[in-house]
Amino acid sequence: MLPPFEIHQPKTVAEAAAARRSLGEAAAVYAGGTELVLVLKEGLAAYEHVIDVKLIAELRGLGRRDGAAPVLTIGSAVTHRELERSALVRERFPMLAEMEALVANPRVRAVGTLGGNLSFAEPHSDPPTALLAYDATVTLHGTAGARTLPLVEFIRGSYETALEPDEILAGVTVPEPPGPAVGAYVKYGFHERPTVGVAVLLRLDARRTTVAEARVVVGCVGPVPLRLGTVEAALAGAPLTALDRVASVTRDAAARLDAVSDLHGSAEYKRHLAAVFVARALAVAARRADGTGR
């Protein structure tokens, strides 16, 4: 049974921030509730107030902002299911749609929100890994106004973010990769939450035969997702037919990951899986680039 609490339903982001400031640590923000309800049921936390933000129109938007550098804009109350099924996301950000289709289960995807997921900062979580490959940023709104942070600076550790006591996460901005690009998101785990998640995004040359730029991210093995810089450097300029040549670099990079032993496996096991699934993700991306596979 859930402990009793009072529900507040602000109509604007400013009202939500004001509620957070006035209610302080006695309040929690609620959108989809997939993480919050579990915490309350397990008795890990109790709140006198719940600030329900899911009906705030400002947090429900999903669209593309054109310009010299087009971006996808996602309100924090947009659900995983909406992202998974969005024609815009599928067409312009297919790796993001692929990741969302793998989040938890259909029930969670139907009600769970992207903003709630990122704000909870559960280390065994899919979205931060894929969004880091896209160099995503987040917009935070507090009583003093709005500020923008790179996602890599927002998630600071396990269940730890850069949110100030009066702030809510209002939205996520995802830059569209310039030029032709392919990506892949792969994951593995015994439990509903992944043991390892790998996101690969490759920007290709005009002929779509060579890697112009690579982004390789490993998540879920440690407190925060991490880009493998040495692997990215080794991939730059590599022909798509020869991506397996970076296997030794991948193994070395995976061996240095800040992995944590937990119920999902030992740190050594997770590092091994990271190397295996980076190779698999690269192989999937290469097949997609030449049209031979998904």
TORKOL-4160 file (C-alpha; in steps of 0.2 Angstrom, whole numbers, padded with zeros to 4 digits, m for minus):
294
<pt num="1" X="0000" Y="0000" Z="0000"/>
<pt num="2" X="0006" Y="0017" Z="m0004"/>
<pt num="3" X="0008" Y="0030" Z="0010"/>
<pt num="4" X="m0004" Y="0045" Z="0010"/>
<pt num="5" X="0001" Y="0061" Z="0001"/>
<pt num="6" X="m0007" Y="0077" Z="m0006"/>
<pt num="7" X="m0007" Y="0078" Z="m0025"/>
<pt num="8" X="m0003" Y="0095" Z="m0033"/>
<pt num="9" X="m0007" Y="0098" Z="m0052"/>
<pt num="10" X="0002" Y="0114" Z="m0058"/>
<pt num="11" X="m0003" Y="0121" Z="m0075"/>
<pt num="12" X="0013" Y="0128" Z="m0081"/>
<pt num="13" X="0032" Y="0124" Z="m0079"/>
<pt num="14" X="0034" Y="0140" Z="m0068"/>
<pt num="15" X="0020" Y="0134" Z="m0056"/>
<pt num="16" X="0029" Y="0117" Z="m0055"/>
<pt num="17" X="0045" Y="0125" Z="m0051"/>
<pt num="18" X="0037" Y="0136" Z="m0038"/>
<pt num="19" X="0029" Y="0121" Z="m0030"/>
<pt num="20" X="0046" Y="0112" Z="m0029"/>
<pt num="21" X="0053" Y="0127" Z="m0020"/>
<pt num="22" X="0039" Y="0129" Z="m0008"/>
<pt num="23" X="0037" Y="0111" Z="m0004"/>
<pt num="24" X="0055" Y="0106" Z="m0003"/>
<pt num="25" X="0061" Y="0088" Z="0001"/>
<pt num="26" X="0043" Y="0084" Z="0007"/>
<pt num="27" X="0038" Y="0083" Z="m0012"/>
<pt num="28" X="0042" Y="0072" Z="m0027"/>
<pt num="29" X="0038" Y="0076" Z="m0045"/>
<pt num="30" X="0027" Y="0063" Z="m0054"/>
<pt num="31" X="0024" Y="0061" Z="m0072"/>
<pt num="32" X="0023" Y="0042" Z="m0077"/>
<pt num="33" X="0026" Y="0036" Z="m0060"/>
<pt num="34" X="0035" Y="0020" Z="m0066"/>
<pt num="35" X="0050" Y="0024" Z="m0055"/>
<pt num="36" X="0042" Y="0034" Z="m0041"/>
<pt num="37" X="0028" Y="0021" Z="m0037"/>
<pt num="38" X="0041" Y="0007" Z="m0035"/>
<pt num="39" X="0051" Y="0018" Z="m0023"/>
<pt num="40" X="0035" Y="0021" Z="m0013"/>
<pt num="41" X="0029" Y="0003" Z="m0013"/>
<pt num="42" X="0046" Y="m0003" Z="m0007"/>
<pt num="43" X="0046" Y="0009" Z="0007"/>
<pt num="44" X="0063" Y="0017" Z="0001"/>
<pt num="45" X="0055" Y="0035" Z="0002"/>
<pt num="46" X="0040" Y="0043" Z="0008"/>
<pt num="47" X="0033" Y="0060" Z="0002"/>
<pt num="48" X="0019" Y="0071" Z="0009"/>
<pt num="49" X="0016" Y="0079" Z="m0008"/>
<pt num="50" X="0017" Y="0074" Z="m0026"/>
<pt num="51" X="0018" Y="0087" Z="m0040"/>
<pt num="52" X="0009" Y="0079" Z="m0055"/>
<pt num="53" X="0017" Y="0087" Z="m0071"/>
<pt num="54" X="0011" Y="0075" Z="m0084"/>
<pt num="55" X="m0003" Y="0087" Z="m0089"/>
<pt num="56" X="0008" Y="0103" Z="m0092"/>
<pt num="57" X="0006" Y="0106" Z="m0111"/>
<pt num="58" X="0024" Y="0113" Z="m0111"/>
<pt num="59" X="0031" Y="0096" Z="m0107"/>
<pt num="60" X="0021" Y="0086" Z="m0120"/>
<pt num="61" X="0029" Y="0093" Z="m0136"/>
<pt num="62" X="0038" Y="0082" Z="m0148"/>
<pt num="63" X="0044" Y="0089" Z="m0165"/>
<pt num="64" X="0059" Y="0095" Z="m0176"/>
<pt num="65" X="0066" Y="0112" Z="m0175"/>
<pt num="66" X="0074" Y="0116" Z="m0192"/>
<pt num="67" X="0089" Y="0127" Z="m0195"/>
<pt num="68" X="0107" Y="0126" Z="m0199"/>
<pt num="69" X="0108" Y="0112" Z="m0187"/>
<pt num="70" X="0091" Y="0103" Z="m0185"/>
<pt num="71" X="0086" Y="0096" Z="m0169"/>
<pt num="72" X="0073" Y="0085" Z="m0161"/>
<pt num="73" X="0064" Y="0093" Z="m0146"/>
<pt num="74" X="0056" Y="0081" Z="m0134"/>
<pt num="75" X="0046" Y="0087" Z="m0119"/>
<pt num="76" X="0050" Y="0078" Z="m0103"/>
<pt num="77" X="0032" Y="0071" Z="m0101"/>
<pt num="78" X="0033" Y="0062" Z="m0118"/>
<pt num="79" X="0032" Y="0044" Z="m0115"/>
<pt num="80" X="0043" Y="0030" Z="m0122"/>
<pt num="81" X="0029" Y="0023" Z="m0132"/>
<pt num="82" X="0026" Y="0040" Z="m0141"/>
<pt num="83" X="0045" Y="0041" Z="m0145"/>
<pt num="84" X="0045" Y="0023" Z="m0151"/>
<pt num="85" X="0030" Y="0025" Z="m0163"/>
<pt num="86" X="0034" Y="0043" Z="m0169"/>
<pt num="87" X="0036" Y="0043" Z="m0188"/>
<pt num="88" X="0048" Y="0058" Z="m0186"/>
<pt num="89" X="0059" Y="0049" Z="m0173"/>
<pt num="90" X="0059" Y="0033" Z="m0184"/>
<pt num="91" X="0064" Y="0042" Z="m0200"/>
<pt num="92" X="0076" Y="0055" Z="m0193"/>
<pt num="93" X="0083" Y="0047" Z="m0177"/>
<pt num="94" X="0080" Y="0028" Z="m0180"/>
<pt num="95" X="0093" Y="0022" Z="m0167"/>
<pt num="96" X="0083" Y="0032" Z="m0154"/>
<pt num="97" X="0067" Y="0024" Z="m0159"/>
<pt num="98" X="0076" Y="0007" Z="m0159"/>
<pt num="99" X="0081" Y="0010" Z="m0141"/>
<pt num="100" X="0064" Y="0015" Z="m0135"/>
<pt num="101" X="0056" Y="m0001" Z="m0142"/>
<pt num="102" X="0068" Y="m0010" Z="m0130"/>
<pt num="103" X="0064" Y="m0001" Z="m0114"/>
<pt num="104" X="0057" Y="m0012" Z="m0101"/>
<pt num="105" X="0040" Y="m0018" Z="m0106"/>
<pt num="106" X="0024" Y="m0012" Z="m0115"/>
<pt num="107" X="0016" Y="m0006" Z="m0099"/>
<pt num="108" X="0031" Y="0004" Z="m0094"/>
<pt num="109" X="0033" Y="0011" Z="m0111"/>
<pt num="110" X="0015" Y="0017" Z="m0112"/>
<pt num="111" X="0016" Y="0027" Z="m0096"/>
<pt num="112" X="0034" Y="0030" Z="m0092"/>
<pt num="113" X="0041" Y="0047" Z="m0098"/>
<pt num="114" X="0058" Y="0051" Z="m0104"/>
<pt num="115" X="0060" Y="0065" Z="m0092"/>
<pt num="116" X="0056" Y="0054" Z="m0077"/>
<pt num="117" X="0068" Y="0041" Z="m0083"/>
<pt num="118" X="0083" Y="0054" Z="m0084"/>
<pt num="119" X="0078" Y="0062" Z="m0068"/>
<pt num="120" X="0078" Y="0046" Z="m0059"/>
<pt num="121" X="0096" Y="0042" Z="m0065"/>
<pt num="122" X="0094" Y="0023" Z="m0063"/>
<pt num="123" X="0111" Y="0017" Z="m0069"/>
<pt num="124" X="0104" Y="0002" Z="m0078"/>
<pt num="125" X="0093" Y="0012" Z="m0090"/>
<pt num="126" X="0093" Y="0013" Z="m0109"/>
<pt num="127" X="0089" Y="0031" Z="m0114"/>
<pt num="128" X="0105" Y="0039" Z="m0107"/>
<pt num="129" X="0116" Y="0028" Z="m0117"/>
<pt num="130" X="0107" Y="0031" Z="m0134"/>
<pt num="131" X="0105" Y="0050" Z="m0130"/>
<pt num="132" X="0123" Y="0052" Z="m0126"/>
<pt num="133" X="0128" Y="0045" Z="m0143"/>
<pt num="134" X="0117" Y="0059" Z="m0150"/>
<pt num="135" X="0126" Y="0073" Z="m0140"/>
<pt num="136" X="0109" Y="0077" Z="m0132"/>
<pt num="137" X="0106" Y="0092" Z="m0120"/>
<pt num="138" X="0093" Y="0094" Z="m0107"/>
<pt num="139" X="0083" Y="0110" Z="m0102"/>
<pt num="140" X="0080" Y="0113" Z="m0083"/>
<pt num="141" X="0067" Y="0125" Z="m0077"/>
<pt num="142" X="0068" Y="0133" Z="m0059"/>
<pt num="143" X="0061" Y="0148" Z="m0051"/>
<pt num="144" X="0076" Y="0158" Z="m0058"/>
<pt num="145" X="0072" Y="0153" Z="m0076"/>
<pt num="146" X="0079" Y="0140" Z="m0088"/>
<pt num="147" X="0096" Y="0133" Z="m0091"/>
<pt num="148" X="0103" Y="0120" Z="m0103"/>
<pt num="149" X="0116" Y="0107" Z="m0099"/>
<pt num="150" X="0124" Y="0093" Z="m0110"/>
<pt num="151" X="0117" Y="0076" Z="m0104"/>
<pt num="152" X="0134" Y="0071" Z="m0100"/>
<pt num="153" X="0134" Y="0084" Z="m0086"/>
<pt num="154" X="0116" Y="0082" Z="m0080"/>
<pt num="155" X="0118" Y="0063" Z="m0075"/>
<pt num="156" X="0132" Y="0064" Z="m0062"/>
<pt num="157" X="0131" Y="0046" Z="m0054"/>
<pt num="158" X="0119" Y="0033" Z="m0049"/>
<pt num="159" X="0103" Y="0041" Z="m0044"/>
<pt num="160" X="0112" Y="0058" Z="m0045"/>
<pt num="161" X="0108" Y="0073" Z="m0056"/>
<pt num="162" X="0112" Y="0091" Z="m0058"/>
<pt num="163" X="0094" Y="0096" Z="m0054"/>
<pt num="164" X="0093" Y="0110" Z="m0041"/>
<pt num="165" X="0080" Y="0108" Z="m0027"/>
<pt num="166" X="0068" Y="0120" Z="m0036"/>
<pt num="167" X="0071" Y="0113" Z="m0054"/>
<pt num="168" X="0062" Y="0101" Z="m0065"/>
<pt num="169" X="0068" Y="0093" Z="m0081"/>
<pt num="170" X="0058" Y="0102" Z="m0095"/>
<pt num="171" X="0064" Y="0094" Z="m0111"/>
<pt num="172" X="0078" Y="0086" Z="m0121"/>
<pt num="173" X="0086" Y="0092" Z="m0137"/>
<pt num="174" X="0094" Y="0079" Z="m0149"/>
<pt num="175" X="0105" Y="0086" Z="m0163"/>
<pt num="176" X="0102" Y="0078" Z="m0180"/>
<pt num="177" X="0118" Y="0070" Z="m0186"/>
<pt num="178" X="0125" Y="0080" Z="m0201"/>
<pt num="179" X="0126" Y="0070" Z="m0217"/>
<pt num="180" X="0123" Y="0052" Z="m0220"/>
<pt num="181" X="0123" Y="0042" Z="m0203"/>
<pt num="182" X="0119" Y="0025" Z="m0197"/>
<pt num="183" X="0117" Y="0018" Z="m0179"/>
<pt num="184" X="0113" Y="0003" Z="m0168"/>
<pt num="185" X="0107" Y="0000" Z="m0150"/>
<pt num="186" X="0110" Y="m0017" Z="m0143"/>
<pt num="187" X="0108" Y="m0023" Z="m0125"/>
<pt num="188" X="0109" Y="m0038" Z="m0114"/>
<pt num="189" X="0103" Y="m0043" Z="m0097"/>
<pt num="190" X="0095" Y="m0057" Z="m0087"/>
<pt num="191" X="0083" Y="m0045" Z="m0078"/>
<pt num="192" X="0071" Y="m0032" Z="m0085"/>
<pt num="193" X="0084" Y="m0019" Z="m0083"/>
<pt num="194" X="0099" Y="m0021" Z="m0094"/>
<pt num="195" X="0116" Y="m0028" Z="m0089"/>
<pt num="196" X="0124" Y="m0019" Z="m0103"/>
<pt num="197" X="0118" Y="m0007" Z="m0117"/>
<pt num="198" X="0128" Y="m0001" Z="m0131"/>
<pt num="199" X="0124" Y="0014" Z="m0143"/>
<pt num="200" X="0134" Y="0016" Z="m0159"/>
<pt num="201" X="0132" Y="0031" Z="m0171"/>
<pt num="202" X="0142" Y="0032" Z="m0187"/>
<pt num="203" X="0143" Y="0047" Z="m0198"/>
<pt num="204" X="0148" Y="0041" Z="m0216"/>
<pt num="205" X="0157" Y="0049" Z="m0230"/>
<pt num="206" X="0147" Y="0054" Z="m0246"/>
<pt num="207" X="0149" Y="0037" Z="m0253"/>
<pt num="208" X="0143" Y="0028" Z="m0237"/>
<pt num="209" X="0158" Y="0017" Z="m0237"/>
<pt num="210" X="0170" Y="0025" Z="m0224"/>
<pt num="211" X="0167" Y="0031" Z="m0206"/>
<pt num="212" X="0169" Y="0050" Z="m0205"/>
<pt num="213" X="0165" Y="0051" Z="m0187"/>
<pt num="214" X="0160" Y="0038" Z="m0174"/>
<pt num="215" X="0152" Y="0039" Z="m0157"/>
<pt num="216" X="0152" Y="0023" Z="m0146"/>
<pt num="217" X="0144" Y="0023" Z="m0129"/>
<pt num="218" X="0143" Y="0010" Z="m0116"/>
<pt num="219" X="0130" Y="0011" Z="m0103"/>
<pt num="220" X="0122" Y="0001" Z="m0088"/>
<pt num="221" X="0139" Y="m0007" Z="m0083"/>
<pt num="222" X="0144" Y="0008" Z="m0071"/>
<pt num="223" X="0136" Y="0023" Z="m0063"/>
<pt num="224" X="0135" Y="0033" Z="m0079"/>
<pt num="225" X="0136" Y="0029" Z="m0098"/>
<pt num="226" X="0153" Y="0033" Z="m0106"/>
<pt num="227" X="0159" Y="0036" Z="m0123"/>
<pt num="228" X="0174" Y="0026" Z="m0128"/>
<pt num="229" X="0185" Y="0039" Z="m0135"/>
<pt num="230" X="0199" Y="0027" Z="m0141"/>
<pt num="231" X="0187" Y="0016" Z="m0150"/>
<pt num="232" X="0179" Y="0032" Z="m0159"/>
<pt num="233" X="0197" Y="0038" Z="m0164"/>
<pt num="234" X="0201" Y="0021" Z="m0171"/>
<pt num="235" X="0185" Y="0020" Z="m0181"/>
<pt num="236" X="0187" Y="0037" Z="m0189"/>
<pt num="237" X="0192" Y="0035" Z="m0207"/>
<pt num="238" X="0190" Y="0016" Z="m0207"/>
<pt num="239" X="0181" Y="0007" Z="m0221"/>
<pt num="240" X="0164" Y="m0001" Z="m0216"/>
<pt num="241" X="0170" Y="m0017" Z="m0222"/>
<pt num="242" X="0185" Y="m0017" Z="m0209"/>
<pt num="243" X="0177" Y="m0012" Z="m0193"/>
<pt num="244" X="0182" Y="m0028" Z="m0185"/>
<pt num="245" X="0200" Y="m0022" Z="m0185"/>
<pt num="246" X="0197" Y="m0011" Z="m0170"/>
<pt num="247" X="0193" Y="m0027" Z="m0159"/>
<pt num="248" X="0209" Y="m0025" Z="m0149"/>
<pt num="249" X="0206" Y="m0007" Z="m0146"/>
<pt num="250" X="0188" Y="m0011" Z="m0140"/>
<pt num="251" X="0194" Y="m0024" Z="m0128"/>
<pt num="252" X="0207" Y="m0012" Z="m0121"/>
<pt num="253" X="0194" Y="0001" Z="m0119"/>
<pt num="254" X="0181" Y="m0010" Z="m0111"/>
<pt num="255" X="0194" Y="m0017" Z="m0099"/>
<pt num="256" X="0196" Y="0001" Z="m0092"/>
<pt num="257" X="0177" Y="0004" Z="m0089"/>
<pt num="258" X="0172" Y="0010" Z="m0072"/>
<pt num="259" X="0161" Y="m0006" Z="m0070"/>
<pt num="260" X="0152" Y="m0010" Z="m0054"/>
<pt num="261" X="0148" Y="m0028" Z="m0047"/>
<pt num="262" X="0130" Y="m0030" Z="m0043"/>
<pt num="263" X="0115" Y="m0042" Z="m0045"/>
<pt num="264" X="0117" Y="m0040" Z="m0064"/>
<pt num="265" X="0135" Y="m0047" Z="m0064"/>
<pt num="266" X="0153" Y="m0044" Z="m0059"/>
<pt num="267" X="0163" Y="m0030" Z="m0065"/>
<pt num="268" X="0174" Y="m0041" Z="m0075"/>
<pt num="269" X="0159" Y="m0050" Z="m0083"/>
<pt num="270" X="0151" Y="m0033" Z="m0088"/>
<pt num="271" X="0168" Y="m0027" Z="m0096"/>
<pt num="272" X="0168" Y="m0043" Z="m0106"/>
<pt num="273" X="0150" Y="m0040" Z="m0112"/>
<pt num="274" X="0154" Y="m0022" Z="m0116"/>
<pt num="275" X="0168" Y="m0027" Z="m0128"/>
<pt num="276" X="0156" Y="m0041" Z="m0136"/>
<pt num="277" X="0141" Y="m0029" Z="m0138"/>
<pt num="278" X="0151" Y="m0015" Z="m0145"/>
<pt num="279" X="0157" Y="m0027" Z="m0159"/>
<pt num="280" X="0139" Y="m0033" Z="m0162"/>
<pt num="281" X="0133" Y="m0015" Z="m0163"/>
<pt num="282" X="0146" Y="m0010" Z="m0175"/>
<pt num="283" X="0142" Y="m0025" Z="m0186"/>
<pt num="284" X="0124" Y="m0021" Z="m0186"/>
<pt num="285" X="0128" Y="m0002" Z="m0191"/>
<pt num="286" X="0139" Y="m0008" Z="m0205"/>
<pt num="287" X="0125" Y="m0019" Z="m0212"/>
<pt num="288" X="0113" Y="m0005" Z="m0211"/>
<pt num="289" X="0125" Y="0006" Z="m0220"/>
<pt num="290" X="0126" Y="m0005" Z="m0236"/>
<pt num="291" X="0108" Y="m0010" Z="m0235"/>
<pt num="292" X="0111" Y="m0029" Z="m0231"/>
<pt num="293" X="0103" Y="m0030" Z="m0214"/>
<pt num="294" X="0094" Y="m0022" Z="m0200"/>
